[in-house]
Amino acid sequence: MEVHVGSAAKHELRIASRYYNRQRPGLGDEFLDEVQRITGLLAVHPELGRELLSQRRTLTIRRFPYRLIYVLDEPFIRIIAVANLSQRPFYWRHRVEEPRPRYIELPAVA
């Protein structure tokens, strides 16, 4: 399956990566590498995480206090949040996963 990361989740990734790089140079890159490893696993095993709220699933990121919140929307996995476990729970609940691209079929030209 193809993994799509929503805009809010991308923003959360950038914030977390910058934070970790300030703590120790290179640690933010390690965080991003771990997220990439997990998204690779999800692409092969989309039901790896546990069910959470209304078709949303979660998978904890090893070594870091974060979890990915995602939706299975075949043929895609949509990551809607990179949630910090220290923040208030379910802050991302209001997010609607970004819709899959819609293709409009154009009428044939005679």
N, CA, C and O of each residue as an XYZ file, in Angstrom:
440
protein
N       0.844     -1.185      0.000
C       0.000      0.000      0.000
C       0.886      1.245      0.000
O       2.021      1.230      0.476
N       0.340      2.290     -0.537
C       1.050      3.561     -0.585
C       0.708      4.369      0.667
O      -0.455      4.443      1.062
N       1.725      4.974      1.292
C       1.534      5.757      2.508
C       1.526      7.241      2.153
O       2.455      7.742      1.518
N       0.471      7.938      2.568
C       0.366      9.386      2.386
C       0.386     10.031      3.764
O      -0.314      9.583      4.673
N       1.178     11.072      3.920
C       1.264     11.803      5.189
C       0.531     13.122      5.019
O       0.877     13.928      4.156
N      -0.476     13.335      5.842
C      -1.267     14.559      5.772
C      -0.457     15.784      6.156
O       0.598     15.660      6.778
N      -0.934     16.952      5.796
C      -0.194     18.196      6.039
C       0.012     18.466      7.532
O       1.088     18.914      7.927
N      -0.985     18.204      8.357
C      -0.824     18.418      9.804
C       0.207     17.448     10.374
O       1.001     17.828     11.235
N       0.205     16.207      9.904
C       1.185     15.219     10.362
C       2.594     15.600      9.915
O       3.552     15.413     10.665
N       2.730     16.136      8.692
C       4.042     16.602      8.225
C       4.564     17.723      9.118
O       5.747     17.768      9.453
N       3.665     18.623      9.495
C       4.044     19.718     10.386
C       4.531     19.168     11.728
O       5.541     19.628     12.261
N       3.815     18.191     12.270
C       4.215     17.581     13.544
C       5.565     16.876     13.427
O       6.364     16.906     14.362
N       5.818     16.248     12.293
C       7.122     15.612     12.068
C       8.247     16.646     12.091
O       9.286     16.428     12.715
N       8.034     17.766     11.412
C       9.056     18.822     11.375
C       9.335     19.373     12.776
O      10.491     19.561     13.156
N       8.278     19.626     13.531
C       8.442     20.161     14.882
C       9.221     19.179     15.755
O      10.156     19.571     16.454
N       8.837     17.911     15.715
C       9.512     16.899     16.538
C      10.970     16.735     16.126
O      11.851     16.631     16.980
N      11.224     16.711     14.835
C      12.591     16.552     14.348
C      13.473     17.718     14.797
O      14.601     17.509     15.244
N      12.968     18.926     14.679
C      13.725     20.111     15.122
C      13.994     20.066     16.623
O      15.096     20.372     17.079
N      12.971     19.679     17.384
C      13.128     19.577     18.834
C      14.245     18.588     19.176
O      15.132     18.901     19.971
N      14.202     17.415     18.585
C      15.211     16.402     18.892
C      16.598     16.821     18.422
O      17.585     16.512     19.089
N      16.700     17.508     17.306
C      18.012     17.979     16.846
C      18.578     19.047     17.788
O      19.796     19.170     17.916
N      17.711     19.819     18.445
C      18.193     20.783     19.445
C      18.676     20.068     20.702
O      19.599     20.528     21.373
N      18.041     18.933     21.015
C      18.451     18.177     22.195
C      19.819     17.531     21.991
O      20.672     17.534     22.879
N      20.000     16.975     20.788
C      21.271     16.350     20.421
C      21.364     16.328     18.902
O      20.487     15.768     18.244
N      22.396     16.917     18.336
C      22.520     16.915     16.876
C      22.433     15.494     16.317
O      23.117     14.581     16.780
N      21.577     15.336     15.313
C      21.384     14.035     14.680
C      20.228     13.224     15.245
O      19.752     12.290     14.600
N      19.768     13.577     16.456
C      18.675     12.819     17.058
C      17.375     13.006     16.275
O      16.574     12.078     16.171
N      17.168     14.188     15.732
C      15.978     14.422     14.901
C      15.997     13.567     13.655
O      14.952     13.094     13.208
N      17.173     13.364     13.091
C      17.296     12.480     11.925
C      16.997     11.040     12.306
O      16.391     10.299     11.532
N      17.423     10.644     13.503
C      17.109      9.295     13.985
C      15.602      9.123     14.154
O      15.047      8.067     13.848
N      14.953     10.167     14.643
C      13.497     10.143     14.783
C      12.832      9.950     13.415
O      11.951      9.104     13.257
N      13.265     10.746     12.433
C      12.693     10.623     11.087
C      12.982      9.256     10.475
O      12.135      8.698      9.777
N      14.172      8.712     10.732
C      14.502      7.365     10.237
C      13.566      6.324     10.839
O      13.130      5.404     10.147
N      13.259      6.468     12.122
C      12.353      5.519     12.782
C      10.939      5.631     12.221
O      10.263      4.622     12.022
N      10.499      6.858     11.967
C       9.175      7.050     11.361
C       9.155      6.424      9.973
O       8.177      5.778      9.598
N      10.216      6.609      9.218
C      10.288      6.027      7.876
C      10.280      4.492      7.946
O       9.646      3.834      7.122
N      10.982      3.936      8.924
C      10.995      2.478      9.090
C       9.579      1.963      9.369
O       9.147      0.959      8.803
N       8.875      2.665     10.245
C       7.517      2.243     10.614
C       6.559      2.390      9.436
O       5.728      1.512      9.207
N       6.664      3.481      8.689
C       5.764      3.632      7.545
C       6.049      2.565      6.487
O       5.140      2.125      5.783
N       7.313      2.152      6.377
C       7.637      1.041      5.483
C       6.976     -0.253      5.930
O       6.483     -1.019      5.102
N       6.964     -0.499      7.235
C       6.282     -1.683      7.773
C       4.782     -1.603      7.511
O       4.156     -2.592      7.132
N       4.209     -0.409      7.718
C       2.773     -0.244      7.484
C       2.398     -0.473      6.023
O       1.324     -0.997      5.729
N       3.271     -0.085      5.122
C       2.988     -0.280      3.698
C       2.830     -1.762      3.379
O       2.053     -2.133      2.499
N       3.560     -2.602      4.091
C       3.497     -4.051      3.860
C       2.439     -4.709      4.748
O       1.754     -5.638      4.321
N       2.314     -4.226      5.974
C       1.383     -4.790      6.965
C       0.480     -3.685      7.498
O       0.678     -3.228      8.623
N      -0.503     -3.244      6.723
C      -1.302     -2.072      7.100
C      -2.100     -2.222      8.388
O      -2.456     -1.216      9.002
N      -2.386     -3.431      8.809
C      -3.171     -3.610     10.025
C      -2.295     -3.901     11.229
O      -2.758     -4.465     12.220
N      -1.028     -3.516     11.143
C      -0.070     -3.748     12.215
C      -0.453     -3.020     13.493
O      -0.323     -3.579     14.582
N      -0.916     -1.800     13.380
C      -1.299     -1.019     14.559
C      -2.624     -1.495     15.136
O      -3.322     -2.316     14.541
N      -2.948     -0.974     16.285
C      -4.215     -1.371     16.914
C      -5.306     -0.366     16.566
O      -5.041      0.804     16.294
N      -6.545     -0.861     16.584
C      -7.681      0.016     16.289
C      -7.843      1.030     17.404
O      -7.593      0.745     18.575
N      -8.267      2.221     17.011
C      -8.427      3.288     17.981
C      -9.848      3.819     17.903
O     -10.758      3.226     18.482
N     -10.051      4.911     17.207
C     -11.367      5.533     17.095
C     -11.873      5.447     15.670
O     -11.142      5.768     14.733
N     -13.077      5.032     15.499
C     -13.787      5.008     14.219
C     -12.861      4.880     13.006
O     -12.622      5.847     12.283
N     -12.365      3.709     12.810
C     -11.533      3.329     11.668
C     -10.133      3.929     11.711
O      -9.381      3.801     10.745
N      -9.782      4.561     12.778
C      -8.420      5.052     12.919
C      -7.601      3.997     13.648
O      -8.120      3.252     14.480
N      -6.323      3.945     13.324
C      -5.427      2.991     13.948
C      -4.224      3.742     14.499
O      -3.951      4.873     14.096
N      -3.506      3.110     15.421
C      -2.342      3.742     16.024
C      -1.192      2.763     16.125
O      -1.390      1.566     16.331
N       0.005      3.286     15.977
C       1.213      2.489     16.121
C       2.258      3.359     16.813
O       2.585      4.447     16.339
N       2.774      2.876     17.925
C       3.754      3.632     18.707
C       5.115      3.574     18.030
O       5.519      2.546     17.487
N       5.811      4.706     18.077
C       7.141      4.812     17.493
C       8.157      4.372     18.545
O       8.202      4.924     19.645
N       8.954      3.394     18.204
C       9.962      2.865     19.122
C      11.001      3.946     19.424
O      11.382      4.710     18.538
N      11.454      4.006     20.673
C      12.492      4.936     21.154
C      12.008      6.352     21.403
O      12.698      7.114     22.081
N      10.863      6.731     20.888
C      10.396      8.103     21.015
C       8.953      8.096     21.521
O       8.188      7.197     21.172
N       8.566      9.084     22.340
C       7.206      9.104     22.891
C       6.180      9.675     21.907
O       5.517     10.674     22.188
N       6.068      9.030     20.769
C       5.137      9.446     19.720
C       4.429      8.216     19.183
O       4.890      7.083     19.325
N       3.297      8.485     18.563
C       2.614      7.411     17.835
C       2.041      7.978     16.548
O       1.697      9.157     16.461
N       1.949      7.118     15.566
C       1.326      7.488     14.298
C      -0.147      7.161     14.392
O      -0.520      6.085     14.858
N      -0.978      8.075     13.954
C      -2.416      7.841     13.846
C      -2.702      7.772     12.356
O      -2.371      8.693     11.610
N      -3.319      6.677     11.923
C      -3.539      6.509     10.494
C      -4.876      5.862     10.203
O      -5.522      5.272     11.070
N      -5.265      5.998      8.941
C      -6.525      5.449      8.446
C      -6.211      4.578      7.243
O      -5.426      4.966      6.378
N      -6.817      3.411      7.186
C      -6.698      2.557      6.002
C      -7.760      3.005      5.010
O      -8.957      2.936      5.285
N      -7.314      3.454      3.882
C      -8.206      3.958      2.838
C      -7.679      3.399      1.521
O      -7.068      4.112      0.726
N      -7.926      2.114      1.309
C      -7.311      1.413      0.183
C      -7.481      2.171     -1.117
O      -8.575      2.649     -1.414
N      -6.429      2.290     -1.888
C      -5.140      1.616     -1.770
C      -4.110      2.428     -0.987
O      -2.909      2.262     -1.203
N      -4.556      3.302     -0.081
C      -3.644      4.168      0.648
C      -3.722      3.932      2.148
O      -4.720      3.436      2.672
N      -2.648      4.299      2.816
C      -2.634      4.481      4.263
C      -2.447      5.978      4.449
O      -1.492      6.556      3.930
N      -3.342      6.598      5.178
C      -3.269      8.043      5.388
C      -2.874      8.325      6.834
O      -3.626      8.033      7.764
N      -1.688      8.896      7.010
C      -1.239      9.272      8.353
C      -1.798     10.652      8.633
O      -1.487     11.616      7.934
N      -2.631     10.736      9.668
C      -3.298     11.999      9.969
C      -2.677     12.714     11.157
O      -2.948     13.895     11.374
N      -1.838     12.012     11.943
C      -1.187     12.673     13.078
C       0.084     11.931     13.460
O       0.173     10.709     13.342
N       1.058     12.695     13.916
C       2.247     12.170     14.579
C       2.110     12.713     15.993
O       2.573     13.812     16.298
N       1.468     11.930     16.848
C       0.997     12.411     18.147
C       2.049     12.236     19.235
O       2.572     11.141     19.443
N       2.347     13.323     19.919
C       3.237     13.295     21.068
C       2.448     12.727     22.247
O       1.387     13.245     22.595
N       2.967     11.661     22.859
C       2.246     11.003     23.950
C       2.191     11.858     25.213
O       1.418     11.566     26.125
N       3.007     12.913     25.272
C       2.999     13.796     26.434
C       1.942     14.884     26.330
O       1.649     15.562     27.315
N       1.367     15.058     25.147
C       0.341     16.078     24.965
C      -1.024     15.503     25.306
O      -1.174     14.306     25.551
N      -1.995     16.369     25.317
C      -3.338     15.908     25.666
C      -3.781     14.824     24.684
O      -3.562     14.944     23.479
N      -4.391     13.787     25.195
C      -4.792     12.680     24.314
C      -5.898     13.090     23.352
O      -6.756     13.913     23.672
N      -5.855     12.512     22.209
C      -6.892     12.679     21.180
C      -7.058     14.122     20.690
O      -8.129     14.483     20.200
N      -6.024     14.944     20.813
C      -6.113     16.318     20.318
C      -6.366     16.350     18.812
O      -6.882     17.335     18.283
N      -6.006     15.289     18.143
C      -6.105     15.197     16.691
C      -7.468     14.670     16.243
O      -7.720     14.569     15.043
N      -8.341     14.336     17.174
C      -9.613     13.672     16.870
C     -10.458     14.426     15.845
O     -11.160     13.807     15.044
N     -10.395     15.750     15.867
C     -11.213     16.555     14.946
C     -10.706     16.491     13.510
O     -11.414     16.884     12.583
N      -9.492     16.003     13.325
C      -8.917     15.982     11.979
C      -9.647     14.973     11.103
O      -9.947     13.847     11.499
N      -9.901     15.426      9.944
C     -10.458     14.542      8.933
C      -9.305     14.221      8.014
O      -8.576     15.110      7.576
N      -9.145     12.947      7.726
C      -8.044     12.578      6.842
C      -8.199     13.310      5.514
O      -9.311     13.550      5.044
N      -7.088     13.652      4.937
C      -7.131     14.371      3.672
C      -7.727     13.456      2.615
O      -7.345     12.291      2.506
N      -8.654     13.981      1.843
C      -9.324     13.117      0.862
C      -8.372     12.652     -0.219
O      -7.420     13.340     -0.585
N      -8.662     11.460     -0.717
C      -7.850     10.959     -1.827
C      -8.133     11.807     -3.047
O      -9.237     12.333     -3.195
N      -7.166     11.946     -3.911
C      -7.386     12.760     -5.109
C      -8.559     12.218     -5.919
O      -8.693     11.010     -6.118
N      -9.380     13.111     -6.368
C     -10.530     12.728     -7.200
C     -10.185     13.032     -8.656
O      -9.675     14.105     -8.979
N     -10.466     12.097     -9.496
C     -10.203     12.282    -10.903
C     -11.524     12.423    -11.624
O     -12.434     11.615    -11.441
N     -11.624     13.450    -12.439
C     -12.852     13.702    -13.180
C     -12.673     13.133    -14.577
O     -11.700     13.428    -15.271
N     -13.624     12.321    -14.966
C     -13.566     11.760    -16.296
C     -14.133     12.787    -17.269
O     -15.282     13.211    -17.151
N     -13.325     13.164    -18.202
C     -13.748     14.161    -19.197
C     -14.501     13.490    -20.331
O     -14.194     12.355    -20.696
N     -15.489     14.185    -20.894
C     -16.220     13.592    -22.011
C     -15.309     13.467    -23.232
O     -14.401     14.271    -23.439
N     -15.576     12.451    -24.021
C     -14.787     12.234    -25.232
C     -15.035     13.370    -26.219
O     -16.153     13.863    -26.367
N     -13.980     13.759    -26.874
C     -14.070     14.813    -27.875
C     -14.309     14.153    -29.226
O     -13.578     13.243    -29.616
N     -15.344     14.617    -29.944
C     -15.677     14.009    -31.237
C     -14.898     14.619    -32.360
O     -15.061     14.220    -33.513
